[in-house]
Amino acid sequence: MSWSEIQPLLVQGTLDTLYMVVFSTLIAVLVGLPLGVLLVLTDRGGLLANAAVSKVLGAVVNVGRSLPFIILMVALIPLTRLIAGTAIGPTAAIVPLAIGAIPFFARLVETAVREVDGGLVEAVQAMGGGTPTVVFKALLPQSLPSLVAGVTTTVIVLISYSAMAGAIGGGGLGSVALSYGYQRFETSVMLATVALLIVLVTLVQLIGDAVVRGLARHSRASGTPSGRLARLGGRRTVALGAAVVIPVGLLGYGLTAKDDDQSLTVAASPSPHAEILEYVQKHLAKKEGLDLQVKEFTDYVLPNTATESGEVDANFFQHQPYLDDFNQKKGTHIVPVANVELEPLGLYSNTVKELKGVKSGQTVALPNDSTNEGRALHLLAEHDLITLKKGVGQEATLGDIEDKKGLQFKELEAASVPRSLDDVDAAVINGNYALEAGLNPSKDALVAEDSKDNPFTNFLAVKDGQQDDPRIKKLARLLQSDEVRAFIEDKYEGAIVPSFGKVKSAK
């Protein structure tokens, strides 16, 4: 991509990230501050000591802190839709971001407040001060430098969380990195987003440290005990920025094949690829003396990189246009071995009942990887929902649309598109992910691809040079057997079509 194409993506991504982080931080502070103070007050020996309340508050905070953020986002989708009206976009991301940050900040508040000199609290009480006076005249003022340091740390964590939010359509720099850097193999985009995230973290840390130092000087000048706390709080380092590396950049699997000469490890997406391989594994492979191992992946990048590195022997998940694009951009040497099946791409909707119901002003979700987005755009163009520029190939992008006819588009990772159906008016969904969502292109799609002469057949693939491996040849023969054809036709009822030999009815 050229800089002129990258720049607007980065600008909008930065603005979306700032929007998400600022508002989620405000919510986290407004809720987490009183929660952290209550953790101290209700604890044993506290001013409002209450064992039951203390245990409940502690349990809530511990549960909130223990959930991995990516899981929390998915679990909160119903609540997010209830609050924000949608589960995708920057506004929707604020809900899980804030909920994830509240218990984190509450623990920081608790730690800061507990460090206040007990003698000062006793002095305020001796002068007749009640609990509110102790809190607002002693605990909060004396812990202020540490509280500011805690807010700084929370903001940095939220920047990291916001990058992860991009994985399920949250927007921001994380979404830019995933959609254009990771899925489309644009290294320059990935590097630019990581650089921007590090810059944001560094600026936040510098500002936070400056405020803490200012408070520390004031505390020392006034002779208050919080000077020591401020100095401790101000020693946060920019090394925290290392936490803001986009998770997808570190994804990997430790896959090892067995030493047995007849053991074969194949990477596959869960449905239908892994299901077909598992059928072969259970019913055909052992009879042929083949020890077939299936490793499931939920994205479209790692299966090829694992095949290239030798971590797996083969993969089964992709079509030729995607593989050609991948090999060219990643410098890999993956080649097809045997065609197996075709998964027709379809346009689905939970609100529109027929194609003519898709109208100007509505939003359509698309898979964000280069070949499947182009494939989706061609499907829309074929049915006159948009007009593409003349001569545009299979790798069409939103920039290649000549006339959107009033439609708006939301690019999402292919696996996340089915979950967006309640948040958009329509969505173009890959056949395998449609199956996982309980959708059948032959029955549920407003329109689906024609399987005749379709170039998007999915196949078994290996690293170049492994085509003649006897184990690969054996698996290829099994995948193109009458038994597998019958399994595909019976199980998927037209949602998946065999793409080898003559397709016969198994019934």
Phi, psi and omega in degrees: 000144178279162180299326180295333177276325182286320187305309180297329177295316181291321179297311181294322178297320179294316179299318179295319179297314179298318179300313180296314186291317182298310184287325177290328176294316179302315180295317181298320179289315181298325181266319185289329180297305178296328179295317178295320178296319179296326177300325179281314185294325184270354180288166180304128181085358180282170182293334178238042187311123179206105187301317183295311180296319180299318180293319180295313179298317180297320180294318180299314180295318181295319178296316180298323181281337186276341183282126174301140189298321182297324178288320179300318180300314181293317181296330183269005182305314178300317180293321179299316179297322181295319184278311187263347181084356180202158179251005178234155180100164183300320180296317179297324182294336180300326183298302179293328178299313181294315181295324178289329183275334184303306180295327178298310181291326180300320178293324177294320177297315179303313180298317181296316183292322181295338182277355178292137182303123180298331179296326179293320178297316180297324180294318179296319179294323181296333179272010176093009181285133176274189182301312179302320180295318179300317183293309188273341180256342183236298188299306183291314179299318183287335180262004186304314179302317179292327177294319178296319176298323178294320177297319179301312179298320180296318179299318180296318177297321180292327174297318177297313179299321182296328176294320177292328180300335178297340182293335180236035172087023181284344182085189179083189183295329177298318178295319178298316181296318181289313186289319186251327180277312185274303185292330182252008172061032178268092184301324181297323178293315179300314180296321181294319180291319178297318179298317179296319179297319179295321177298315179300315180298317181298316179297316179300316181295318180297316179295315179299315179297323180295317179296317180297317179297321177298317178294324179296317179298319179296320181294318179295322181294326181270359176072025182267156182293345186288351177301316179297318180296320181296319180296322177294316181294331183280358182270014174298146182243161180291353178300340176300339179299337179298339178288346183260044170266128185303124187308323183297336180288344181250002182298145176186163181228138175268088184255129178227137179273158178287159180284340180304131182298336182263006177276134182224121181256126183237129175274139182205152171282155191304310184224131004266356191299308180296325179296319178294316178297322179293326175297315178298318181300315186279326191247341187233320190298314185297325179296334180263006179074023181254124177268091185271125177246133183247125177246120183272138175234148182251012176227180185254010183250310186299325179302321180286318180294325177291325177291318179298320183279348181089007178291331171231161184274334184198173173217161181214100181192347196234170176245173187296315179301321179293316181297318179301316180296318181296310181301319182294316186276331183257353179071024180272174186227050181271138181228150178283151180241314184209125174293143182233303186206164178238136179245098183300131175286141182223156174259122185238159177204144174268350184240326180270131186265339179211163188303320182292351177279350176279112189230171179305140179095347181273162182248134180240128177272143182229149172293143189265354177284150195303310185287322182284331174292317177299318177300318179295318180295322178294324177298316178295321181293321180299334182250022169064026176275334175217171173236124177268155177297149183297134176083006181290133181272196185292340181266036179299147176236178179300331179289347180266004178278123178279322180218112179282350180052038175084356181282151173246152186233143177236116180273127181225156172301139188309319182293337182270346185300315180303325180290346183274356186301331178277354184247349179232171180278331178201163181210139174266118190240135175299147184302319182294321180284332174297318178300315180298333180269006178079024181251145180236118183300332181283345183240323191256341185285144172295325175201146180224162178296151173279132182282345182286129179054033181276127183280002188258033176298136177271142187219164170283133183227151179221171172288139181306131183109344181259004184299328184266007176300125182305325180293320179295314179300319180296315180294320179300317179295320180292321180292338179254024182275163177299326180296318180290321177301314180295321179298314181297314182293319182288316186285320190258351171047047177094346177290328175235135184242128175301142184236030178228138178061199179271125182282121180244155175282133181272357184264000000 
